[in-house]
Structures are given as structure tokens and as C-alpha cells.
């Protein structure tokens, strides 16, 4: 599974910062799977590492442009 999109914070699959939603969109998988894997990683590593990495990712990854949402919605309608 090779990412077909650039990694961005999601605007439409956003619960906290949009990181897991953006990761799911970039990998073309359900964002809920990414959230479950990230939650398991956070618990297994003792919470601190998962939370710190999440915050760093949320600060460093750019947010999805509004135009990208419109283009993606039009693409899905045409499929």
C-alpha cells in the first residue's frame, strides 16, 4: 500500500487535530483503523510517547487546503 496523497491534517475526518484522519486518507484506509492503532501504540508505550508524537505531528504536518476538499468531493462523485 503506497500512499497516493500527500500527508495533511484532515478537515473532514477530524476529531482532535486531524492527524489520524489525514493519515488514513493518505494511506487510503479507514481513519478509524488509524485511530485504533494509534491508541494501542499510545497505551503500549506508556502514554507519554504516543501523546508527544501526536502533538509533534499535529504541529508539523500542514492542514489540508479547502480547495483539496472540494476537488476530492468532486472526484468521489464522478467515480
N, C-alpha and C positions, 0 to 999 in steps of 0.2 A: 504494500500500500504506500504509494508515493504521494506526498502532498501535492495537490493541484492548484492550491491557492496560497497566497501569502498569509502568514500568521498575523492576525489582527484581533484586537479585542472586539467581540461581537456586540452589536447593538440590539439584535433581535433575540438572541439566546443568552441574555444577561440576567444573572441572579445577583452576584455581588459586583464583580468588575468586568465580567465578560470574557475572562481568560479561558475558562473551560469551554464555553460556547464557541469562542474563536478557534480553540484547538480542535474541537470536534468538526467545525466547518472546514478547517484547513486539511484535516485528515479524512474528511468525508465519512465521518461516523457520527452516531448519535451523541450529542453533547452530554447526555445523562450518563453514558458509559464513562466518558472522561471524568465527570464529577465523582462517580463511584470509585474509579481507580485513584483519583487524586485524594479522596477522603481516606481510602485504605492506606495509601502511601503516607499520608499525614499521621494516621494513627500508629502505623508500624514504626515510624521514625521518631515517635515520642512527641508529636505535635509541633514542636518548635521548628524543625527543618522544613516541614511542609508549609507551614504558615509563612515563614520567612521567604521561601522560594516563591510562594504565591504572590506575596506583596511585591517582591522584586520584579516578577514577570508583569504584574499589573502596572507597575510604574514604567517599565522599559518598553513594552510592546505598544505600538501606536494603535489608536482606536480606529475602527472601520469608518470610512467616509460615508456620508449619507448617500452619495451617488452610487456606491458599491451595493447598497441595499436595493436601490431601485433597479439597477442592472440585473442583480441576481433574481429579483422578483419577476422581472420580465422574462428572464431566461427560463425560469421554472414554469411559467405559464405556457411558453411555447413548446415545451417538451411533450 
